[in-house]
Amino acid sequence: MINFIRKIIFIIVIAVVSTFTAIGLLAHGGEDHSGASAAKSIPAEGGIALAKESQFALGVHTDIASERLLPNTLVTSGFIIPTPSGKAEIYPPVSGKIVASHTFTAGETVKKGQILFSVQQIISGTERLALEQDLTSARKEFDEASKDLARKESLQEIVAKKEIELAKIRETAAREHLNNIKNGLVGGTKVLSVYSPIGGTVSFSDFVNGEYTDVSKKTMEIVTISTVWVKAQIYENDIQRAQTAKTATIAAQTGALPILGKLVSKGEVIDPQSRTLSFFYEVDNSAGELKINGSATVLIDMNEPQSVISIPQSSILSQNGRSFVIVHRSPEKFEVSEIVLGLHKDGQYTELVKGISSGDRVVTNNHILFKQYLP
């Protein structure tokens, strides 16, 4: 019985190989080609011929043009940027010597109110008087911050953990500020501390401890990534349609799962080169999937989904501004058909306006077998 099965398998393999060889000879005039290229489509009367055995061996897949429920979607490109309040550029408040216990690198996380670095400046007699007044205020702030932290730590079961963390940040900042003023008075210098205005991630850092700097040098940049904006470019003839939709689906090029964005702002000036207007969509990025400056595809749904004749987007071939599909007309025959597409799409299927009929079967992969026959 086993030998019988082996004989059957051997006969099938020989039949498939023979078919591949025959097709290769017809397509290439007897030239010697190896591998998958031996099984190519060939011109035939009324279409393109491809044997069933070759279709199976090469994994040619098809799908049917049929009615599907699709939204009226405008698809455009965009890129990911920080929100207006989610980006902070840090410059020294005065010229002087940088004093820092830590040099930050891109990717590090900082908290709002955290000291980033300090700048030491030589002080005059007038500045010393003002510094002594600052010392009194700094001592008062440190005392209040210490008492507030102690009170909240004693009520840990009642007070939220976030409040205790904020109290610790306040107490640490107050202590460092007080010490800086004391050191300035002792050494004849004024030390000004620079605090992070937002919590977020360091995207740029360019300073080292001990270097002299001035107010024109950008030393750090911090961005908040938990909420970001996506800046989409809308062509001017689509502006009226796009602004009726309050949301859009954002698909990042990094392969992250699509996320819903909310329209929060629009530009006022059309770019004279691209003829586009900027639309800004706010996106919850708490998972950190969207990366600042990354590219994204923006899908804007214009209205309620409608039932339309559609085909898979994977079946569409484009050439010289025209769209085509390969139609499977009979078991071993295919033909090229030019088509016109509509506005309804969902990322997988696209509306078909004309070119083929509902029920026609179109090829969804291995287009390289047929692309040579496009007009």
C-alpha positions as CSV (number, residue, x, y, z in Angstrom):
1,M,0.0,0.0,0.0
2,I,2.8,2.4,0.9
3,N,4.7,1.7,-2.3
4,F,1.4,2.3,-4.3
5,I,1.0,5.8,-2.6
6,R,4.7,6.6,-3.3
7,K,4.1,5.8,-7.0
8,I,1.1,8.1,-7.2
9,I,3.0,11.0,-5.6
10,F,5.9,10.4,-8.1
11,I,3.5,10.5,-11.0
12,I,1.9,13.8,-9.8
13,V,5.4,15.4,-9.3
14,I,6.5,14.4,-12.8
15,A,3.2,15.9,-14.2
16,V,3.7,19.2,-12.5
17,V,7.4,19.5,-13.6
18,S,6.4,18.6,-17.1
19,T,3.8,21.3,-17.2
20,F,6.3,23.9,-15.9
21,T,8.8,22.9,-18.6
22,A,6.2,23.2,-21.4
23,I,5.1,26.6,-20.3
24,G,8.6,27.8,-20.0
25,L,9.4,26.7,-23.6
26,L,6.3,28.4,-24.9
27,A,7.0,31.7,-23.1
28,H,10.7,31.9,-23.8
29,G,11.3,30.3,-27.1
30,G,13.2,27.3,-25.6
31,E,15.6,29.4,-23.5
32,D,16.9,27.7,-20.3
33,H,15.4,29.3,-17.2
34,S,15.2,27.8,-13.8
35,G,13.0,28.2,-10.6
36,A,9.6,29.9,-10.6
37,S,10.4,31.8,-13.7
38,A,9.8,28.6,-15.7
39,A,6.1,29.0,-15.0
40,K,5.0,32.3,-16.6
41,S,1.8,33.5,-18.1
42,I,1.8,33.5,-21.9
43,P,-0.3,35.5,-24.5
44,A,-3.3,33.6,-25.7
45,E,-6.3,34.3,-27.9
46,G,-8.7,36.5,-25.9
47,G,-6.4,36.8,-22.9
48,I,-3.4,35.5,-21.0
49,A,-2.9,31.7,-20.4
50,L,-1.6,30.2,-17.2
51,A,-2.1,26.5,-16.4
52,K,-3.9,25.5,-13.3
53,E,-0.9,23.5,-12.1
54,S,1.2,26.7,-12.4
55,Q,-1.4,28.8,-10.6
56,F,-1.4,26.3,-7.7
57,A,2.4,26.0,-7.6
58,L,2.9,29.7,-7.6
59,G,0.1,30.4,-5.1
60,V,-2.0,32.7,-7.3
61,H,-4.9,34.1,-5.2
62,T,-8.1,35.8,-6.3
63,D,-11.1,37.6,-4.8
64,I,-14.5,38.6,-6.1
65,A,-15.7,42.1,-7.0
66,S,-18.9,42.5,-4.9
67,E,-21.0,44.8,-2.8
68,R,-19.5,45.8,0.5
69,L,-20.2,48.4,3.2
70,L,-17.4,51.0,2.8
71,P,-16.9,54.5,4.3
72,N,-16.2,57.5,2.0
73,T,-12.6,57.9,3.0
74,L,-10.0,60.5,2.2
75,V,-6.5,59.1,2.5
76,T,-3.6,61.5,2.9
77,S,-0.1,61.6,4.4
78,G,1.0,63.2,7.7
79,F,3.7,63.2,10.3
80,I,3.8,63.0,14.1
81,I,4.7,66.2,16.1
82,P,4.5,67.2,19.8
83,T,1.5,69.2,20.9
84,P,2.0,73.0,21.3
85,S,2.3,72.5,25.1
86,G,4.2,69.2,24.8
87,K,7.6,70.7,23.7
88,A,10.0,72.8,25.6
89,E,13.3,74.3,24.3
90,I,15.7,75.1,27.2
91,Y,18.1,78.1,27.1
92,P,20.4,79.4,29.9
93,P,18.7,82.3,31.8
94,V,22.1,84.1,32.0
95,S,25.6,83.8,30.6
96,G,28.0,81.9,32.9
97,K,29.4,78.6,33.9
98,I,27.2,75.5,33.8
99,V,27.0,73.6,37.0
100,A,25.4,70.2,36.6
101,S,25.4,67.0,38.6
102,H,24.1,65.0,35.7
103,T,24.4,65.4,31.9
104,F,21.2,64.2,30.2
105,T,21.1,62.1,27.0
106,A,18.3,61.8,24.5
107,G,15.6,59.3,25.6
108,E,15.9,60.0,29.3
109,T,12.7,60.9,31.2
110,V,12.4,64.1,33.3
111,K,9.6,65.3,35.6
112,K,8.0,68.7,35.6
113,G,9.9,71.0,38.1
114,Q,13.0,68.8,38.1
115,I,16.3,70.8,38.1
116,L,18.1,70.2,34.8
117,F,21.2,72.3,35.4
118,S,22.4,75.6,37.0
119,V,24.3,78.5,35.7
120,Q,26.9,80.3,37.9
121,Q,27.3,84.0,37.3
122,I,29.7,86.5,39.0
123,I,27.6,88.9,41.1
124,S,27.9,92.6,41.9
125,G,27.3,94.4,45.2
126,T,23.7,95.3,44.1
127,E,23.1,91.8,43.0
128,R,24.4,90.5,46.4
129,L,21.7,92.5,48.2
130,A,19.0,91.1,46.0
131,L,20.5,87.6,46.5
132,E,20.2,88.0,50.3
133,Q,16.5,88.8,49.9
134,D,16.2,85.8,47.7
135,L,17.8,83.7,50.4
136,T,15.0,84.7,52.8
137,S,12.3,83.7,50.3
138,A,14.2,80.4,49.5
139,R,14.4,79.4,53.2
140,K,10.6,80.1,53.5
141,E,9.8,78.0,50.4
142,F,12.1,75.1,51.6
143,D,10.4,75.1,55.1
144,E,6.9,75.0,53.6
145,A,7.9,72.3,51.1
146,S,9.5,70.2,53.8
147,K,6.4,70.5,56.0
148,D,4.0,69.7,53.1
149,L,6.1,66.6,52.2
150,A,6.1,65.4,55.8
151,R,2.4,65.9,56.2
152,K,1.6,64.0,53.0
153,E,4.0,61.1,53.8
154,S,2.2,60.7,57.2
155,L,-1.1,60.3,55.3
156,Q,0.0,57.8,52.7
157,E,-3.1,55.8,53.1
158,I,-5.3,58.8,52.3
159,V,-3.2,61.0,50.0
160,A,-2.7,59.9,46.4
161,K,0.7,58.6,45.4
162,K,1.0,61.3,42.7
163,E,0.6,64.1,45.3
164,I,3.4,62.7,47.4
165,E,5.7,62.5,44.3
166,L,4.9,66.1,43.4
167,A,5.7,67.1,47.0
168,K,9.0,65.3,46.9
169,I,9.9,67.2,43.6
170,R,9.0,70.5,45.2
171,E,11.0,69.8,48.4
172,T,14.1,68.7,46.3
173,A,13.9,71.7,44.1
174,A,13.5,74.1,47.1
175,R,16.5,72.6,48.8
176,E,18.7,72.8,45.7
177,H,17.6,76.4,45.1
178,L,18.4,77.4,48.7
179,N,21.8,75.7,48.5
180,N,22.6,77.5,45.3
181,I,21.9,80.9,46.8
182,K,24.0,80.1,49.9
183,N,26.9,79.0,47.7
184,G,26.6,82.1,45.6
185,L,26.8,84.4,48.6
186,V,29.8,82.5,49.9
187,G,31.7,82.4,46.6
188,G,30.7,85.8,45.2
189,T,28.7,84.2,42.5
190,K,25.0,83.9,41.7
191,V,23.7,80.5,40.7
192,L,20.5,80.2,38.8
193,S,18.8,76.9,38.5
194,V,17.0,75.8,35.4
195,Y,13.8,73.7,35.9
196,S,12.0,71.5,33.5
197,P,8.8,73.3,32.6
198,I,7.1,70.0,31.5
199,G,7.4,66.3,32.2
200,G,8.5,64.2,29.2
201,T,11.4,62.8,27.3
202,V,14.7,64.5,26.5
203,S,14.9,64.7,22.7
204,F,18.0,66.9,22.6
205,S,20.8,67.7,25.0
206,D,24.0,69.7,24.4
207,F,25.9,70.8,27.5
208,V,28.6,69.6,29.9
209,N,29.4,70.4,33.4
210,G,31.8,73.3,33.8
211,E,31.5,74.8,30.3
212,Y,30.8,78.5,29.8
213,T,27.6,79.3,28.0
214,D,25.4,82.2,27.0
215,V,21.7,82.9,26.7
216,S,21.7,82.2,22.9
217,K,22.7,78.5,23.2
218,K,20.0,75.9,23.1
219,T,21.0,73.4,25.7
220,M,18.1,71.0,25.9
221,E,14.7,70.0,24.3
222,I,12.0,68.1,26.1
223,V,8.9,66.6,24.5
224,T,5.8,65.0,26.0
225,I,4.9,61.8,24.0
226,S,1.8,60.6,26.0
227,T,-0.3,62.9,23.8
228,V,0.8,63.9,20.3
229,W,-0.5,65.7,17.2
230,V,-0.5,64.3,13.7
231,K,-0.1,67.0,11.0
232,A,-2.0,66.0,7.9
233,Q,-1.7,67.7,4.5
234,I,-5.1,68.2,2.8
235,Y,-5.2,69.3,-0.8
236,E,-7.3,72.5,-1.3
237,N,-10.0,70.8,-3.3
238,D,-10.6,68.4,-0.4
239,I,-10.6,71.0,2.5
240,Q,-14.4,71.4,2.6
241,R,-14.9,67.6,2.7
242,A,-12.2,67.0,5.3
243,Q,-13.4,69.6,7.8
244,T,-16.8,68.0,8.1
245,A,-15.2,65.0,9.8
246,K,-14.2,65.4,13.4
247,T,-11.9,62.3,13.6
248,A,-9.4,60.4,11.5
249,T,-7.7,57.0,11.7
250,I,-4.0,57.3,12.1
251,A,-1.8,54.5,10.8
252,A,1.9,55.0,11.6
253,Q,4.5,53.7,9.1
254,T,6.2,51.9,12.0
255,G,3.5,49.3,11.8
256,A,1.7,50.3,15.0
257,L,-2.0,49.5,15.3
258,P,-4.3,52.3,13.8
259,I,-5.3,54.9,16.4
260,L,-8.3,57.3,16.3
261,G,-7.3,61.0,16.2
262,K,-9.5,64.0,17.0
263,L,-9.4,67.1,14.8
264,V,-8.2,70.0,17.0
265,S,-6.8,72.6,14.7
266,K,-6.5,73.7,11.0
267,G,-3.9,76.0,9.3
268,E,-4.9,79.3,7.8
269,V,-2.5,79.4,4.9
270,I,-2.3,77.1,1.9
271,D,1.2,76.0,1.0
272,P,2.0,77.6,-2.4
273,Q,4.1,74.7,-3.5
274,S,2.1,71.6,-2.5
275,R,-1.4,73.4,-2.5
276,T,-2.2,71.8,0.8
277,L,-3.6,73.0,4.1
278,S,-2.4,71.5,7.4
279,F,-5.0,69.7,9.6
280,F,-3.9,68.7,13.2
281,Y,-5.3,65.6,14.9
282,E,-4.7,64.9,18.6
283,V,-3.9,61.3,19.4
284,D,-3.6,59.4,22.7
285,N,-0.1,58.0,22.6
286,S,0.1,56.6,26.1
287,A,1.3,53.3,24.7
288,G,4.2,55.1,23.1
289,E,3.6,53.5,19.6
290,L,3.8,56.8,17.7
291,K,7.3,58.3,17.4
292,I,7.9,62.1,17.1
293,N,8.8,63.1,13.5
294,G,7.5,59.7,12.2
295,S,5.4,59.4,9.1
296,A,1.7,58.3,9.1
297,T,-1.2,57.6,6.8
298,V,-4.3,59.6,7.7
299,L,-7.7,58.1,6.8
300,I,-10.6,60.6,7.1
301,D,-14.1,59.2,7.1
302,M,-16.4,61.6,5.3
303,N,-19.8,60.1,6.0
304,E,-21.7,57.0,7.0
305,P,-20.6,53.8,5.2
306,Q,-22.4,52.9,2.0
307,S,-22.9,49.7,0.1
308,V,-20.8,49.9,-3.1
309,I,-19.2,47.5,-5.6
310,S,-15.6,47.1,-4.4
311,I,-12.4,45.1,-5.0
312,P,-9.4,44.4,-2.8
313,Q,-6.7,47.1,-2.8
314,S,-4.2,44.3,-3.2
315,S,-5.6,43.6,-6.6
316,I,-5.0,47.1,-8.1
317,L,-2.0,47.7,-10.4
318,S,-1.0,51.3,-11.3
319,Q,0.9,52.5,-14.3
320,N,1.3,55.9,-15.8
321,G,-1.5,57.3,-13.7
322,R,-4.0,54.5,-14.7
323,S,-5.4,51.7,-12.6
324,F,-5.8,48.0,-13.8
325,V,-6.8,44.6,-12.5
326,I,-6.1,41.1,-13.7
327,V,-9.4,39.3,-14.2
328,H,-9.6,35.5,-13.9
329,R,-12.0,34.8,-16.9
330,S,-11.8,31.0,-17.0
331,P,-9.8,28.2,-15.3
332,E,-6.6,28.9,-17.2
333,K,-7.2,32.3,-18.8
334,F,-6.7,35.9,-17.5
335,E,-7.1,39.3,-18.9
336,V,-6.0,42.9,-18.1
337,S,-8.9,45.4,-17.5
338,E,-8.5,49.1,-16.9
339,I,-10.7,50.3,-14.0
340,V,-11.9,53.6,-12.4
341,L,-11.9,53.7,-8.6
342,G,-14.3,55.6,-6.3
343,L,-13.9,57.4,-3.0
344,H,-15.2,54.7,-0.6
345,K,-12.5,52.6,1.0
346,D,-11.6,51.0,4.3
347,G,-7.9,50.2,4.0
348,Q,-8.6,46.8,2.6
349,Y,-11.2,47.3,-0.1
350,T,-11.8,50.2,-2.6
351,E,-14.9,51.2,-4.4
352,L,-15.0,50.2,-8.1
353,V,-16.8,52.7,-10.4
354,K,-16.3,51.0,-13.7
355,G,-14.1,48.6,-15.6
356,I,-15.3,45.1,-14.5
357,S,-18.6,43.7,-13.3
358,S,-19.8,42.5,-9.9
359,G,-18.9,38.8,-9.5
360,D,-15.7,39.1,-11.6
361,R,-12.8,37.4,-9.9
362,V,-9.5,39.5,-9.7
363,V,-6.0,38.4,-8.9
364,T,-4.7,39.7,-5.5
365,N,-1.0,38.7,-5.6
366,N,1.9,37.6,-7.9
367,H,1.2,40.5,-10.2
368,I,4.7,40.1,-11.6
369,L,3.3,37.3,-13.8
370,F,1.0,39.7,-15.6
371,K,2.5,43.2,-15.3
372,Q,4.2,42.9,-18.7
373,Y,0.8,42.9,-20.4
374,L,-0.3,46.3,-19.0
375,P,-0.8,48.8,-21.8
